[in-house]
Every structure is written in structure tokens, then in C-alpha cells.
Amino acid sequence: MSARCSSEMTCAKGAIKGWTTIISCMRDSKPQLETPIDPDPQLWLTPERRALSRSQFSSCAFLLRQSCLIQSMLAYWVRWQVSLEVDWPPEDEEDFINLHLENWTKKNQRNNICLCEDELRAKFRIEAAAARWSRKAWGHRLESYYLKRKSSLDRASCRILRLTDKNLAMEIYHRIKAGEISFEDAARQFGIGSESLTGGLFPLQPLERIPFGLAPLLERLVPGQLSMPLRLNSGFCLVQLVALEPSKLDIQTEELLLEDLFQHWVKVVVSELETDLI
């Protein structure tokens, strides 16, 4: 056997070993749900769906993995497939899409996105259909899942002022305490984060979504109370609690829980699909 052939065989064995390692790691690291996983991903992934996925993604799977886009691509594909299972009255569907398109247009510039209006409408339709599908799948489990998650669903709003200098943070703290300047004005004048444009305000949202890991601090404050300067990454911050509301199982909370359940389920399905492609 020539040296060249021997070298090529060694490279091939190395490549096979590498792919085997990747597949093994994927199988060992498949996401496990603490929540019910019905509908069973294995049953939902029919042979026809698996074949469709392979036909659409096999040729570009390597590039998708290299660019770290394969999971987000497959996740959207799963949402699209789910949306094909959902029907509702055409007039309701049209009203929903028109409303979301109108709201989106108010907040975004059309030239900042590569989608035309028809593509945007299709995107909003997928989002709505996925929400309807989730409610049908897990709506009967919402109360028990809510009780399990209740403590993390309390909602808070706060103001955050981020700074780079500790002495400046202390000076502003005393000026706010003395009433010489409002938190909002201080955030606009001295804040370094994008939130300074809104006076440092983070609107009402579940504690688990409050940025910078500040949820435990907010739970110890009372509305209107200002924290001492705190270390935050390489800088400092001041925090003021605006409101803290106990969670309740209203429509907004239901939608949040359903999306959480759906995302967990999608991760399991995507893991299966990614393994198929490799």
C-alpha cells in the first residue's frame, strides 16, 4: 500500500471517528423535559416528516452546523410543520394577521427586514397557529404547570442605571436619595445602557426575565426603594423597584407558559431531526 493511500485511509478513519463522536455527544445531550412531552415527539416525527426534513436540509446540514444555525433553522421548520395542522375560521385568522402586521409596522422599518408583506403575513400565521396548537396540546395541564412555576412568574418592573465609575454611582445614589434628581433624569444623563433612553425603565415582566440576574434583589425591595450601588460585570448599577405583582393565571401568563412548554417540546424534536441529518 502506498504512503498516499495509507494517509488517505487514516484521514477517513479520523473523519468517521469525529462524526461518530458528534453523534454520540448529541445522543447523550438530548434535552430532557421536566414537563409532559405529549404529543410524543417520536410519534409526531412520522417517517414522512423525517424524509421531508432530510430532503430539505441534508445538502446544507454541514454548513448549517458550521454556522451554528442548524438548530434555529430546524426549530422554525418544526413550527411551520405544526402550523400546517391548525385551522381556524378564515376571518379570525385574517384579523389576527392584520393586527400583528399593523403592530409590527409601527415598531419596525420595512427596509430593515428582507421579507415582503406576504412573507411577513405567513410568518405571523405560523406564530398564531403554533400558539393555538400549544393550547390544544397542553391547555388541560396549565393549572398544574402554573403551580409548579408560580414562584418564578411573579412580575416586576424596575429602573436600572448602569455606570462605569463607583464614585459617580455613589454620588448619584445620594443625589437621588436627597431628591436633587429623579432616577429617570439620572438614567438619561449618566446611564451607559440602551435603557437610559427610557429613563432606565424595564416594564412589568416575570422575575425570571429581569435582566442581569437582578430578580433576587428586587424580591427584597419595596416599590420605590433604591438600592445601594452594586457591582455589575465590569461596572456598577443602581436599581429602583417600581412595582412587584404576585403572579396569577391570566391570559398573559397562560400564553407565557404555553410558549415555554412548546419551546421545550421543539428542542426534543429538533434533537431528533439533527441526529437524522448527521
C-alpha positions in Angstrom: 0.0 0.0 0.0 1.4 3.4 -0.9 2.1 6.1 1.6 -0.6 8.3 0.0 -3.3 5.6 0.3 -2.3 4.9 3.9 -2.6 8.7 4.6 -6.0 8.9 3.0 -7.3 5.9 5.0 -6.0 7.5 8.2 -7.8 10.7 7.4 -11.0 8.9 6.5 -10.9 6.9 9.8 -10.3 10.1 11.6 -13.3 11.8 10.0 -15.6 8.8 10.7 -14.4 8.8 14.3 -15.1 12.6 14.5 -18.7 12.2 13.2 -19.2 9.2 15.5 -18.2 11.4 18.4 -20.5 14.2 17.4 -23.5 11.8 17.1 -22.7 10.2 20.4 -22.5 13.6 22.1 -25.8 14.6 20.6 -27.5 11.5 21.8 -26.1 11.9 25.3 -27.1 15.5 25.5 -30.6 15.3 24.2 -32.8 17.7 26.2 -34.9 16.1 28.8 -38.3 17.6 29.7 -39.5 18.0 33.2 -42.9 18.7 31.7 -45.2 16.3 29.8 -43.8 15.6 26.3 -47.1 14.7 24.7 -47.6 14.7 21.9 -44.8 12.1 21.8 -42.0 13.6 19.6 -41.3 10.1 18.2 -44.9 9.7 17.1 -45.1 13.3 15.7 -42.0 12.7 13.7 -43.6 10.4 11.2 -41.4 8.7 8.5 -42.9 11.2 6.1 -41.8 14.2 8.2 -38.3 12.8 8.7 -37.9 12.2 5.0 -39.1 15.7 4.2 -36.6 17.2 6.7 -33.8 15.2 5.1 -34.7 16.2 1.6 -34.8 19.9 2.6 -31.7 20.1 4.8 -29.3 17.2 4.1 -27.5 19.1 1.3 -26.7 22.1 3.6 -26.6 20.3 7.0 -22.8 20.7 7.2 -22.8 24.4 6.5 -25.7 24.9 8.9 -23.8 23.2 11.7 -20.6 25.1 11.0 -22.5 28.4 11.1 -24.4 27.3 14.3 -27.7 27.9 12.5 -29.0 24.3 12.2 -31.0 24.2 15.5 -32.7 27.6 14.9 -33.5 26.5 11.3 -34.9 23.2 12.4 -36.9 24.8 15.2 -38.6 27.2 12.7 -39.2 24.3 10.4 -41.0 22.4 13.2 -43.1 25.5 14.0 -44.0 25.6 10.3 -45.0 22.0 10.2 -47.1 22.4 13.3 -48.9 25.4 11.8 -50.0 23.2 8.9 -52.0 21.1 11.3 -54.0 24.1 12.5 -57.2 25.5 11.0 -59.4 28.2 12.4 -62.1 30.5 10.8 -60.6 32.4 7.9 -62.0 35.7 9.3 -60.4 35.2 12.7 -57.1 34.3 11.0 -57.2 37.3 8.8 -58.0 39.6 11.7 -55.1 38.2 13.8 -52.6 38.6 10.9 -53.7 42.2 10.1 -53.5 43.2 13.8 -49.9 41.8 14.2 -48.8 43.3 10.9 -50.1 46.7 11.9 -48.4 46.5 15.3 -45.1 45.3 13.7 -45.2 48.1 11.2 -45.5 50.7 13.9 -42.3 49.4 15.6 -40.2 48.4 12.6 -39.0 49.9 9.4 -39.8 47.8 6.3 -36.4 48.4 4.8 -34.8 46.8 7.9 -36.1 43.3 7.1 -35.8 41.2 3.9 -39.3 39.9 4.0 -42.1 41.2 1.8 -45.6 41.7 3.1 -46.8 38.3 2.0 -43.8 36.6 3.8 -44.5 38.6 6.9 -48.1 37.6 6.9 -47.1 33.9 6.6 -44.7 34.3 9.5 -47.4 35.8 11.7 -49.7 33.0 10.7 -47.1 30.4 11.8 -46.8 32.1 15.2 -50.5 32.2 15.7 -51.0 28.6 14.6 -48.2 27.4 16.9 -49.9 29.1 19.9 -53.3 27.5 19.0 -51.6 24.1 18.6 -49.9 24.5 22.0 -53.1 25.4 23.8 -54.8 22.3 22.3 -51.8 20.1 23.4 -51.2 21.4 26.9 -54.2 23.6 27.8 -55.5 21.0 30.1 -52.2 20.9 32.1 -51.8 24.7 32.5 -53.0 24.9 36.1 -50.7 22.2 37.4 -47.8 23.6 35.4 -48.5 27.1 36.7 -48.4 25.9 40.3 -45.1 24.3 39.7 -43.7 27.6 38.2 -45.6 30.1 40.3 -42.7 31.5 42.3 -40.7 32.4 39.2 -43.7 34.0 37.5 -44.2 36.9 39.9 -43.9 40.1 37.8 -41.8 43.2 38.5 -40.9 46.4 36.9 -37.8 48.4 37.8 -35.4 51.1 36.8 -31.7 50.4 36.3 -28.9 52.9 35.9 -25.6 51.4 34.7 -22.3 53.2 35.2 -18.6 52.6 34.9 -17.4 54.6 37.9 -18.1 53.6 41.5 -17.6 57.1 42.9 -20.1 58.5 40.4 -22.5 55.8 41.2 -22.3 56.7 44.9 -22.7 60.4 44.2 -25.8 59.8 42.1 -27.2 57.5 44.7 -27.0 60.3 47.3 -28.5 62.9 44.9 -31.5 60.7 44.2 -32.0 59.9 47.9 -31.9 63.7 48.6 -34.4 64.4 45.9 -31.9 66.5 43.9 -32.5 64.5 40.8 -35.0 61.8 39.8 -33.9 58.3 38.9 -35.3 58.8 35.3 -33.3 62.0 34.7 -30.1 60.5 36.2 -30.5 57.5 33.9 -30.9 59.7 30.9 -27.9 61.9 31.8 -25.4 59.3 33.1 -26.6 55.8 32.1 -24.5 53.8 29.7 -27.0 51.2 28.7 -29.7 51.4 26.0 -32.3 51.5 28.8 -31.1 55.1 29.6 -33.3 56.2 26.6 -36.4 55.3 28.6 -35.2 56.6 32.0 -33.8 53.2 32.9 -37.2 51.6 32.9 -37.7 47.8 32.4 -41.5 47.3 32.1 -43.6 44.8 34.1 -42.4 41.2 33.3 -41.8 37.9 35.0 -39.0 38.0 37.5 -37.2 35.2 35.6 -36.9 37.6 32.6 -35.5 40.5 34.5 -32.0 41.1 33.1 -28.6 40.9 34.8 -29.8 38.4 37.4 -31.4 41.1 39.5 -34.6 39.1 40.4 -33.4 38.1 44.0 -32.6 41.8 44.7 -36.0 43.0 43.5 -37.7 40.5 45.8 -36.1 42.1 48.8 -37.0 45.7 47.8 -40.3 47.5 48.3 -41.8 49.7 45.5 -39.9 53.0 45.3 -36.9 51.7 47.2 -33.5 52.4 45.8 -30.6 50.0 46.1 -27.0 51.0 47.1 -24.5 50.9 44.2 -24.0 47.3 43.1 -21.2 45.7 41.2 -22.5 44.6 37.7 -20.0 42.9 35.5 -17.1 45.4 35.0 -19.2 48.3 36.1 -21.8 49.4 38.7 -25.5 50.0 38.8 -28.3 51.5 40.8 -31.7 49.7 40.9 -35.1 51.1 41.9 -38.1 48.8 42.2 -41.2 50.3 40.5 -43.8 47.5 41.1 -43.9 43.9 42.2 -47.0 41.8 41.5 -47.8 38.3 42.6 -48.4 36.0 39.6 -51.9 34.9 38.6 -53.1 32.6 35.9 -54.4 35.2 33.5 -54.3 35.1 29.7 -50.8 36.6 29.6 -49.4 34.0 32.0 -51.1 31.2 30.1 -49.5 32.3 26.8 -46.1 32.5 28.5 -46.5 29.0 30.0 -47.7 27.5 26.7 -44.8 29.1 24.8 -42.4 27.6 27.4 -43.9 24.2 27.0 -43.8 24.4 23.3 -40.2 25.5 23.2 -39.2 22.6 25.4 -41.1 20.2 23.1 -39.5 21.7 20.0 -36.0 21.2 21.5 -36.7 17.5 21.8 -38.0 17.3 18.2 -35.0 19.3 16.8 -32.6 17.0 18.6 -34.1 14.0 16.8 -34.0 15.8 13.4 -30.4 16.9 13.9 -29.4 13.4 14.6 -31.2 12.2 11.5 -29.3 14.7 9.3 -25.9 13.6 10.6 
